[in-house]
């Protein structure tokens, strides 16, 4: 509750700072300080210190898992702001408003990860989505940004309608919005229940860019300003997956024999389309967009497998994927050419950027000693423990091997190809934050138990 209330308040503070402060530097400092305070307040609640006391038991539950993930999300957002504040100011003249929207999105993330009512889930998803429509079209002079915002708005509105229809059908069959009070038998007997569950599955899959509901992702990620693409492709995506897990393992947990087959099919389709399509991309930005789709396939294992190991794996995946992708997009945002050839010779002219980008890409590929490897390992380990999904694990490993090809294409271009003198420039703070990201990726990859122990103690 601490972070939820404060994120809304800080969003309003950033709106007023845009009206009264003329210096962009002051706006940046206020935004970063507010996000740091938000992180501290959430850590305080994990220790039992509550700044606000409201009875929200009918709508939300701030259990240890939700609070821990919220800490991860807020920390990743703080890293994102420290690393991307320069790029945010380049997008337009409304930096304060962009920061305000990010705080409002954070409030939506907290609602999505902590809901116990379908109405709270809907509010959380919409509070996330509406500011993202605006951020996607923030670069008003760029036709691709305007087109991406319009596509995102229209398709997002359509998926919202599907979600509302699913919620209405579930309410009609159960008479309650609370997932804790729903009483499903082991088999769906009502057509309303079947249709409602499928509509919710489709809408959540769309929000998480799961294939075949992924068609919006490459164009939106490619058209949006790169700095905001990294935010929506990481922190927002993993928050939707936490809500996905809470919905299907909470509300529909007794019906797992009904929907696990569908989730298995979605995993196969998502991994195949995401990885195979990424191989043929000529733009690194679009490659990372399809890469995010393939990563969604691995995160779907947390929805499929109802176990503590899978939920722990999702937490590691959240921090590993977020940090690595934010770092990769931060380097990409400095490039003038987003093609693979644009990275030629980067290691000779900007060794720090090339090295940190390499660590981030290795983590995304799941190379040992990185957090990305542990994240995939935990997901596959949880699937193997069930004794039912060995075929799915083998397929996921094959697809992970395929993903290494397109990640190593970038590394090859940076270290083994010659290119013209690159005009890429990065500030000292940006280089420092990239190094911090790489250190965290390696530390979590080597000592995951130190990270997960905070969930229980």
C-alpha positions in Angstrom: 0.0 0.0 0.0 2.9 2.4 0.7 4.2 2.3 -2.9 0.7 2.4 -4.4 -0.4 5.6 -2.7 3.0 7.3 -3.0 3.3 6.4 -6.7 0.0 8.2 -7.4 1.1 11.2 -5.3 4.5 11.4 -6.9 2.8 11.3 -10.3 0.9 14.4 -9.4 4.0 16.0 -8.0 5.8 15.5 -11.4 2.8 17.0 -13.2 3.1 20.2 -11.1 6.9 20.2 -11.4 6.5 20.5 -15.2 4.3 23.6 -14.7 6.5 25.4 -12.2 10.1 24.2 -13.0 11.7 25.4 -16.1 15.0 23.5 -15.8 14.9 20.0 -17.1 17.7 19.0 -14.8 15.6 19.9 -11.8 12.7 17.7 -13.1 15.1 14.8 -13.6 16.4 15.1 -10.0 12.9 15.2 -8.6 11.8 12.2 -10.6 14.8 10.1 -9.6 14.5 11.1 -5.9 10.8 10.3 -5.9 11.4 6.9 -7.4 14.1 6.2 -4.8 11.7 7.1 -2.1 9.1 4.8 -3.6 11.6 2.0 -3.5 12.4 2.7 0.2 8.7 2.9 1.1 8.1 -0.5 -0.5 11.1 -2.0 1.3 9.7 -0.6 4.6 6.4 -2.4 4.0 8.3 -5.6 3.4 9.6 -5.1 6.9 6.1 -4.5 8.3 6.2 -0.7 8.4 3.0 0.7 6.8 2.7 4.4 6.2 -1.0 4.2 5.1 -3.7 2.1 6.6 -6.7 1.4 4.3 -8.9 -1.7 4.3 -8.4 -3.1 0.8 -8.7 -6.7 1.7 -11.7 -7.1 -0.7 -9.7 -5.9 -3.7 -6.0 -6.4 -3.1 -3.5 -8.4 -1.0 0.0 -7.3 -0.3 1.6 -10.6 0.4 5.4 -11.3 0.4 5.4 -12.3 -3.2 3.6 -9.2 -4.5 5.8 -6.9 -2.3 9.0 -8.6 -3.4 8.1 -8.3 -7.1 7.0 -4.6 -6.6 10.5 -4.0 -5.1 12.1 -5.6 -8.2 9.9 -3.5 -10.5 10.5 -0.2 -8.7 14.3 -0.9 -8.5 14.4 -1.7 -12.2 12.4 1.5 -13.0 14.9 3.5 -10.9 17.8 2.0 -12.9 15.8 2.8 -16.1 15.5 6.5 -15.0 19.1 6.8 -14.0 20.2 5.3 -17.3 17.7 6.9 -19.6 17.1 10.4 -18.2 19.1 12.0 -21.0 17.2 10.1 -23.7 13.9 11.0 -22.1 14.7 14.7 -22.3 15.5 14.2 -26.1 12.1 12.8 -26.9 10.3 16.1 -26.4 9.7 19.2 -24.3 7.5 17.4 -21.7 10.0 15.5 -19.6 8.0 16.1 -16.4 4.9 14.7 -18.0 6.8 11.6 -19.1 8.0 11.1 -15.5 4.5 11.5 -14.3 3.2 8.9 -16.7 5.9 6.5 -15.5 4.8 6.9 -11.9 1.1 6.3 -12.9 2.2 3.2 -14.7 4.0 2.1 -11.6 0.7 2.4 -9.7 -0.9 0.3 -12.3 1.8 -2.3 -11.9 1.2 -2.6 -8.2 -2.5 -3.0 -8.8 -1.9 -5.7 -11.3 0.5 -7.7 -9.1 -1.6 -7.5 -6.0 -5.2 -7.9 -7.1 -7.7 -10.2 -5.6 -10.7 -8.9 -7.6 -11.1 -9.0 -11.4 -12.1 -5.4 -11.3 -8.8 -4.4 -9.7 -7.0 -6.4 -12.4 -8.9 -4.5 -15.1 -8.0 -1.2 -13.5 -4.4 -2.1 -13.1 -4.1 -3.2 -16.7 -5.8 0.0 -18.0 -3.7 2.3 -15.7 -0.7 0.7 -17.3 -1.9 0.8 -20.9 -3.3 4.3 -21.2 -0.1 6.1 -20.3 1.8 3.7 -22.6 -0.3 4.8 -25.5 0.9 8.4 -24.8 4.5 7.5 -24.3 4.5 5.4 -27.6 3.4 8.5 -29.5 5.6 10.9 -27.5 7.9 11.6 -30.5 5.3 13.7 -32.3 7.6 14.7 -35.2 8.2 11.0 -36.1 5.5 9.4 -38.3 6.4 5.9 -37.1 5.9 7.0 -33.5 2.4 8.4 -34.4 1.5 5.3 -36.3 2.7 3.0 -33.5 0.6 4.9 -30.9 -2.5 4.7 -33.1 -2.0 1.0 -33.7 -1.4 0.4 -30.0 -4.4 2.3 -28.9 -6.8 0.6 -31.4 -5.5 -2.9 -30.7 -5.2 -2.3 -27.0 -8.8 -1.1 -26.8 -10.0 -4.2 -28.6 -8.1 -6.4 -26.1 -9.7 -4.4 -23.3 -13.1 -5.2 -24.7 -12.3 -8.9 -24.7 -11.1 -8.7 -21.1 -14.2 -6.9 -20.0 -16.4 -9.5 -21.7 -14.4 -12.3 -20.0 -14.9 -10.7 -16.6 -18.6 -10.2 -17.2 -19.0 -13.8 -18.2 -17.1 -15.1 -15.2 -19.1 -12.8 -12.9 -22.3 -14.0 -14.5 -21.4 -17.7 -13.7 -19.9 -17.1 -10.3 -21.7 -14.0 -8.9 -18.5 -12.5 -7.6 -15.4 -10.6 -8.8 -13.2 -11.9 -6.0 -10.9 -14.7 -7.2 -10.8 -16.0 -3.6 -14.5 -16.6 -3.5 -14.8 -18.3 -6.9 -15.8 -21.9 -6.7 -15.0 -23.8 -9.8 -15.3 -27.5 -10.0 -12.6 -29.6 -11.6 -14.4 -29.3 -15.0 -16.1 -26.3 -16.5 -19.8 -27.1 -16.8 -21.1 -23.7 -18.0 -20.4 -22.2 -21.5 -20.2 -18.9 -19.7 -17.3 -20.1 -17.7 -15.5 -21.6 -20.7 -15.9 -18.5 -22.8 -15.0 -16.2 -19.9 -11.8 -18.0 -19.1 -10.8 -18.1 -22.8 -11.4 -14.4 -23.2 -9.3 -13.6 -20.2 -6.6 -15.9 -21.5 -6.6 -14.1 -24.9 -6.6 -10.6 -23.4 -3.7 -11.4 -20.9 -1.8 -13.1 -23.7 -2.2 -9.9 -25.8 -1.0 -7.7 -23.0 2.1 -9.9 -22.5 2.8 -10.1 -26.3 2.3 -13.9 -26.4 2.0 -15.5 -29.9 -0.2 -15.6 -31.8 -1.5 -12.4 -30.1 2.0 -10.8 -30.6 1.3 -9.2 -34.0 1.3 -5.7 -32.5 4.6 -6.0 -30.7 7.3 -5.5 -33.5 5.6 -2.4 -35.0 4.9 -0.8 -31.6 8.3 -1.4 -30.2 10.0 -0.3 -33.4 7.9 2.9 -33.7 8.0 4.0 -30.1 10.9 6.1 -28.8 13.7 3.6 -28.0 13.9 4.7 -24.3 10.2 4.0 -23.8 10.4 0.8 -25.7 12.8 -0.6 -23.1 10.4 0.3 -20.3 7.3 -1.3 -21.9 9.3 -4.4 -23.1 10.6 -5.1 -19.6 9.0 -3.9 -16.4 5.5 -3.7 -17.8 5.7 -7.1 -19.5 6.9 -8.9 -16.4 4.2 -7.2 -14.3 1.6 -8.5 -16.6 3.0 -12.0 -16.2 2.7 -11.8 -12.4 -0.9 -10.8 -12.8 -1.3 -13.6 -15.3 0.0 -16.1 -12.8 -2.2 -14.8 -10.0 -5.3 -15.0 -12.2 -4.9 -18.5 -13.6 -3.4 -20.2 -10.5 -5.7 -18.3 -8.1 -9.1 -18.1 -9.9 -8.7 -21.0 -12.2 -6.3 -23.2 -10.2 -8.8 -26.1 -9.9 -9.3 -26.0 -13.6 -5.6 -26.6 -14.6 -6.4 -29.7 -16.6 -8.6 -27.5 -18.8 -6.2 -24.7 -19.6 -2.7 -26.2 -19.3 -2.9 -27.7 -22.8 -3.7 -24.2 -24.2 -0.8 -22.7 -22.2 1.5 -25.4 -23.5 0.5 -24.6 -27.1 1.0 -20.9 -26.5 4.5 -21.6 -25.2 5.5 -23.6 -28.3 4.0 -21.1 -30.7 5.6 -18.1 -28.8 9.0 -19.6 -28.6 9.0 -20.7 -32.3 7.6 -17.5 -33.8 9.7 -15.2 -31.6 13.0 -16.9 -32.2 12.7 -17.9 -35.8 11.4 -14.5 -36.9 14.2 -12.8 -34.9 16.8 -14.7 -36.9 15.7 -12.9 -40.2 15.6 -9.3 -38.8 18.0 -6.7 -40.2 17.2 -4.1 -37.5 18.5 -4.8 -34.0 15.5 -2.9 -32.5 13.1 -5.2 -34.3 15.2 -8.2 -33.4 15.0 -7.2 -29.7 11.2 -6.9 -30.2 10.9 -10.5 -31.4 13.4 -11.5 -28.7 11.0 -10.1 -26.1 8.3 -12.3 -27.6 10.5 -15.4 -27.3 11.3 -14.4 -23.7 7.6 -14.3 -23.0 7.5 -18.0 -24.0 9.8 -18.8 -21.1 7.9 -16.7 -18.7 4.7 -18.6 -19.6 6.2 -21.6 -17.8 5.4 -19.8 -14.5 1.7 -19.8 -15.6 1.8 -23.4 -16.7 3.5 -24.8 -13.6 1.8 -24.2 -10.3 4.8 -24.5 -7.9 7.0 -22.4 -5.7 10.0 -23.1 -8.0 8.1 -21.6 -11.0 7.1 -18.5 -9.1 10.7 -18.1 -7.8 11.9 -18.5 -11.4 9.6 -15.7 -12.5 11.1 -13.4 -9.9 14.6 -14.2 -11.2 13.4 -13.8 -14.8 11.9 -10.5 -13.9 15.1 -8.9 -12.7 17.4 -10.7 -15.1 15.3 -9.9 -18.2 14.5 -6.3 -17.1 18.1 -5.4 -16.4 19.6 -7.0 -19.5 17.0 -5.6 -21.9 17.2 -2.1 -20.3 21.0 -2.2 -20.7 20.7 -3.4 -24.3 18.2 -0.8 -25.3 20.3 1.9 -23.5 23.2 1.1 -25.8 20.9 0.9 -28.8 19.4 4.3 -28.0 22.9 5.8 -28.5 23.3 4.4 -32.0 22.4 6.4 -35.1 22.0 3.2 -37.2 19.8 0.4 -35.7 20.9 -2.2 -38.3 23.5 -4.9 -37.4 26.0 -3.0 -39.6 25.6 0.0 -37.3 27.3 -1.9 -34.5 30.4 -2.7 -36.6 33.6 -1.8 -34.8 31.8 -0.4 -31.7 34.3 -2.2 -29.4 37.2 -0.2 -30.8 35.6 3.2 -30.3 33.3 2.6 -27.3 34.7 -0.4 -25.4 32.6 0.2 -22.3 29.3 0.3 -24.3 30.4 -2.8 -26.3 31.4 -4.8 -23.2 28.2 -4.0 -21.3 26.0 -4.7 -24.3 27.8 -8.1 -24.6 27.0 -9.0 -21.0 23.4 -8.0 -21.5 23.0 -10.0 -24.7 24.7 -13.1 -23.1 22.2 -12.9 -20.3 19.3 -12.7 -22.7 20.7 -15.7 -24.5 20.9 -17.7 -21.2 24.7 -18.2 -21.1 26.0 -19.6 -17.8 27.2 -17.3 -15.0 24.5 -14.8 -16.0 21.2 -14.2 -14.4 19.5 -15.0 -17.6 20.8 -18.6 -17.5 19.5 -19.1 -13.9 16.1 -17.6 -14.9 15.7 -20.1 -17.8 17.1 -22.9 -15.6 14.5 -22.3 -12.8 11.7 -22.3 -15.4 12.8 -25.6 -17.0 13.6 -27.2 -13.7 10.0 -26.5 -12.5 8.6 -28.0 -15.6 10.8 -31.1 -15.3 9.8 -31.6 -11.7 6.2 -32.2 -12.8 7.3 -35.2 -14.9 4.8 -34.2 -17.6 6.5 -31.6 -19.8 9.8 -33.1 -20.8 8.9 -32.6 -24.5 8.3 -29.0 -23.8 11.6 -28.5 -22.0 13.5 -30.1 -24.9 11.8 -27.8 -27.4 12.5 -24.7 -25.2 16.2 -25.7 -25.0 16.4 -25.9 -28.8 14.8 -22.5 -29.2 17.2 -21.1 -26.6 20.0 -22.4 -28.8 18.5 -20.7 -31.8 18.3 -17.4 -29.9 22.0 -17.5 -29.3 22.5 -17.0 -33.1 20.9 -13.6 -33.4 22.3 -12.3 -30.1 25.8 -13.3 -31.2 25.3 -11.5 -34.5 25.4 -8.2 -32.6 28.5 -9.3 -30.5 30.2 -10.4 -33.7 29.5 -7.0 -35.3 30.9 -5.1 -32.3 34.2 -7.1 -31.9 35.0 -8.8 -35.2 33.9 -6.4 -37.9 35.4 -3.0 -38.9 33.2 0.0 -39.3 33.6 3.8 -39.6 34.6 5.9 -36.6 31.4 5.8 -34.5 30.0 9.0 -33.1 28.3 7.2 -30.3 28.6 9.2 -27.0 27.6 8.3 -23.5 27.9 10.2 -20.3 30.0 9.0 -17.3 26.8 8.3 -15.3 25.3 6.2 -18.2 28.5 4.1 -18.4 28.5 3.7 -14.7 24.9 2.5 -14.6 25.6 0.1 -17.5 28.5 -1.4 -15.5 26.3 -1.6 -12.4 23.7 -3.5 -14.5 26.3 -6.0 -15.7 27.6 -6.5 -12.1 24.1 -7.2 -10.9 23.5 -9.7 -13.8 26.6 -11.6 -12.9 26.0 -11.5 -9.1 22.4 -12.8 -9.4 23.6 -15.4 -11.9 26.2 -16.7 -9.4 24.3 -16.3 -6.1 20.6 -16.6 -6.8 19.8 -17.8 -3.3 21.0 -14.6 -1.8 18.4 -12.8 -4.0 15.5 -15.2 -3.4 16.2 -15.4 0.4 14.7 -11.9 0.7 11.4 -13.4 -0.4 11.2 -15.5 2.8 13.2 -13.6 5.4 
